[in-house]
Structures are given as C-alpha cells and as structure tokens.
Amino acid sequence: MAIYLDHAATTPIHPEVKEAMLPYLEERFGNPSSIHSFGREIRNAIDQARDQVAQGLVANPGQLLFTSGGTEADNLALVGSALARRERGRDHVITSAVEHHAVLDTCSYLERLGFRVTILPVDETGRVAPEDLRQVVDESTALVSIMMGNNEVGTIQPIQELGAIAHESGAWFHIDAVQAYGVIDIDVREYPVDLVTISSHKINGPKGVGALWLAEGVNPWPQMYGGQQERRRRAGTENVPGIVGFGKAAQIATAHRQKHRDAVTCCRDAMLAEWRNAGIEFQINGHPTEYLPHILNVSFPGTETETVLMNLDIEGIACASGSACTSGTLEISHVLKAMKLPEAIIRSAIRFSFGLGNTPEQVAEAARTVAHVVKRLRRN
C-alpha cells in the first residue's frame, strides 16, 4: 500500500471540498461579473468563500484578493509593492536566503528592473536574526519579504520582531504563509504584517487558487489588467470552482486547526520513535522548537538523497528532497546550503510531511521501511 508523506508539496482534496465545488462545475456556471441572477448567485458564492478564507487570518474579507496560487500572490506582493513604492523613492527590497523560489526568483526580476535587493543570511536552524535585518533596512526600503514557516525544514521565523523592525523604517512587511496557514494560528491584527500570501492546495483544497491579504492602505500595483475583478487589483474572470473549494478548505482548516496540529505532531513523533528504536543515525534539520509540526526534514549521513528517494518510491513511500517546485532536478537544496550544514548532511536530506489520511501507525510503518532502506544502502 502506498503511503503519501509529501503534504508540503500538495494535499489531497478533502471530500467536503469536492462536494462544495461540484455544483460550480455543473449547473452553477454564471459569470460573477454578470448582473443577472446567474451571475449574482456566483458572486455570492465568491463572497462567502472570501469570508471563509479571511476568517483563517482573522482578517477583513474586503482586504483579501484571490489569485491563481501562492506564486502569483508572492509576485503581486513583491513586484506590485516595489513598483508602487518606487514612486516615493523606495527602491530597496529585502528577503532571506531560504525563501521559496516564488520570492527569490521574483527578487531577481526586480534587480533587472533596477531595484536593489538584499538577501539576509540564516543561522544553522534556518532562522533570520532580527539584528541582521536592522543593519540593512533603511528609508529606501520598499518591502521586506520573509516566509512565516519554511517549506523545506519547517523553521518558523521571528515574525513579530522582523515586522516591527521593518515598520520602524516605513517598509512594508510581507510574509509567505503558504505552509503556515491552517497549521498555526495567524491573526493579522496581532502581527506587524502588511501583505500575507496563502494557498489552497496546501490545506486540502484545489490547486490553482491562492490569496493575498493586504493591510489597510497597502496598495501594490496590479500585475494583471483588463477588468474590474478583485476591485481592479487582479483582472480576469475568477476561478469560481477553485475559489469555492478554497473557501470550504479554509473553513475546515480553521475549525479543526488544533486537531490537525495534534494529529501531525503524533505522526512526527511516531516516525522519530521508530528510528530511535531502530538505532539508525539521523539528524533533524531545522529549528529544535520553532517549527511547523507537519514538516520533518531529516538527513541520513552515509546515503544520497536521490538514491533514498528512489528506493522509498519503489517501496510505495512518497516523500521529497525539498520544494516540489525544484524536485525533479538534481540541484542541492538552497535552504540547506544557506543553513551552512555539512556536505554529508545536505546530500542525504529527506523531507517527510504529514497531513490528511496519515495515522501514527501508518507513519511508523513507513519509518520502519525507511530504516531498512537506510541500513541496506549504508552496507553497500
């Protein structure tokens, strides 16, 4: 039986989400911009979904706009904010070395547009030091973009301190909360944040839909033009089934957040307990206490990542070497490199991530298989 342990890449659609989406793939087909009854019905469904997604951030629904996913939301946050603020003499963007490529590649694009980009280092746990940010942020900084929880090692950043420092210089503060949303409590009223990126398919919703929350007075330039959708901030006919599914997934995730967190923590603990009982050598990568409980990045020195992954796939266990956006390449993880871990640790790292459908018993079975594979490879 196959065991799926790659929920940080994508998650299975929740049955209730599928049920909520089906009418909008069949009889409810109107264009939400149409003023007749068919359109009004769809507009009401989008408004309901916006309320549901915003509730997960304890946010005003009117400040949330839907996108095609987390990548587009990150692009809009960075490029839109940088262009909007350059008019006021701010041409500097700051991010960290462990961001998702949706942020890092966008920062490279901003450099081609003439912006200055500063990439902050991280420590061996993957964390940004607030003092490092304080030393580089200034009156020319348009935006600081730091992910809330890392998608490869799970490390949670000190968002409160980083956001406060960004605001001291008048910079906008953006967080990529794609992995954190639905797992840890996020109340935008309590965080010094101006823009927040989230995504549907990480919380058992459909792929191809995400959202960007904007604080009051934060107005990045649109990156898509051609219509009045999303209050002219993101043109184009809305992905109605996707948005409805995102809303339902967000409602479920918000209502069961603690239960989900407890469940994935039990899975994580079960996996580690099996390896300790098996007596195999391994190293956990990431912060020892400040981490997303559904992500477990582990190195098995004496093995090679790609070889372990192939053997586990043959055994029916799905896991990853890092971000799904770069898996399929033989590149070493930029996150682990930025953490300056030893070569043997970087080259033997595997990411396991837990979610809907996993049980401690199932994960323990997978852990025993991992131990068997690692022992066999070390003997060869």
PEBEL-V350634 format. One record per helix or strand. SS is the DSSP state (~ for helix, > for strand). FROM is the first residue (numbers start at 1). LEN is the number of residues. If there is no record, write none. Layout:
SS,FROM,LEN
SS,FROM,LEN
This chain:
>,3,2
>,6,1
~,15,11
~,37,19
~,61,3
>,64,4
~,70,17
>,92,5
~,101,12
>,116,5
~,130,7
>,141,7
>,149,1
>,155,2
~,159,10
>,172,5
>,195,5
>,210,5
~,229,4
~,240,16
~,257,22
>,283,3
>,291,1
>,295,5
~,305,10
>,317,2
>,320,1
~,334,5
~,343,4
>,349,5
~,360,20
